[in-house]
Amino acid sequence: MLFKQINLGGAGPSAKVGCGGLLFLLGLILVSPVGQWLITGIGWLFVLIGGFSIAIEIYLWIKGSSNDRSV
């Protein structure tokens, strides 16, 4: 299996420090009340998208079934 290495140029150790700092801030946001609100909001968004897609698929299924009878 061939893996392509990403070249970050001359970033050096500052890239690792920046990545670590970004992960630290993301962790602080996720354990705060804002993170709880964010995760809950994303969860409800996925529930709504899932319900919407199920409704569309049922509609298309019923619409397709009525077209099959006319053939």
Backbone torsions as a table, in degrees:
resi	resn	phi	psi	omega
1	MET	NA	135.8	-175.7
2	LEU	-106.7	126.7	177.8
3	PHE	-112.4	136.1	178.6
4	LYS	-94.6	129.7	180.0
5	GLN	-85.7	135.0	179.1
6	ILE	-85.9	126.9	-179.6
7	ASN	-92.0	116.9	179.7
8	LEU	-91.8	5.7	178.9
9	GLY	72.3	-139.4	-178.0
10	GLY	-97.2	36.2	-177.0
11	ALA	-67.7	-38.2	177.6
12	GLY	66.5	-153.2	-176.5
13	PRO	-70.2	-15.8	-179.9
14	SER	-66.3	-28.3	177.7
15	ALA	-66.7	-39.3	179.0
16	LYS	-67.6	-39.2	178.9
17	VAL	-66.1	-41.7	179.0
18	GLY	-65.0	-41.1	178.6
19	CYS	-65.3	-42.8	178.1
20	GLY	-63.4	-41.1	177.8
21	GLY	-64.4	-39.9	177.7
22	LEU	-64.3	-42.7	177.2
23	LEU	-64.7	-37.3	177.8
24	PHE	-62.9	-46.2	179.1
25	LEU	-65.5	-39.9	177.3
26	LEU	-62.4	-40.8	176.8
27	GLY	-63.0	-41.4	177.8
28	LEU	-63.5	-39.5	178.9
29	ILE	-65.4	-41.1	-176.1
30	LEU	-70.5	-29.4	-180.0
31	VAL	-89.9	-5.9	178.4
32	SER	-86.6	169.6	175.7
33	PRO	-59.7	-29.9	177.0
34	VAL	-64.3	-40.7	177.6
35	GLY	-63.6	-39.3	177.8
36	GLN	-63.2	-42.5	178.1
37	TRP	-64.4	-41.1	-178.9
38	LEU	-64.0	-46.7	-179.5
39	ILE	-66.6	-40.2	177.3
40	THR	-63.7	-41.7	179.1
41	GLY	-63.9	-42.8	178.2
42	ILE	-64.4	-39.1	178.0
43	GLY	-61.5	-46.8	179.0
44	TRP	-66.3	-34.0	176.4
45	LEU	-62.7	-43.3	177.7
46	PHE	-64.5	-37.6	178.0
47	VAL	-63.4	-44.0	179.6
48	LEU	-66.0	-42.4	178.5
49	ILE	-64.0	-41.2	178.3
50	GLY	-63.4	-44.8	178.3
51	GLY	-63.4	-40.1	178.4
52	PHE	-64.8	-42.7	-179.8
53	SER	-68.4	-35.5	176.2
54	ILE	-64.0	-43.0	179.4
55	ALA	-62.7	-41.5	178.8
56	ILE	-65.3	-42.2	-179.5
57	GLU	-65.6	-39.3	176.9
58	ILE	-64.0	-42.6	177.9
59	TYR	-60.6	-46.9	-179.6
60	LEU	-66.8	-33.9	178.2
61	TRP	-64.9	-46.4	179.8
62	ILE	-66.9	-42.0	178.9
63	LYS	-62.8	-40.3	178.2
64	GLY	-67.9	-35.2	178.7
65	SER	-66.5	-37.5	179.6
66	SER	-70.4	-30.3	176.9
67	ASN	-71.9	-32.2	-179.6
68	ASP	-67.7	-32.7	-178.5
69	ARG	-70.3	-26.8	-177.0
70	SER	-80.9	-9.9	-178.3
71	VAL	-83.2	NA	NA
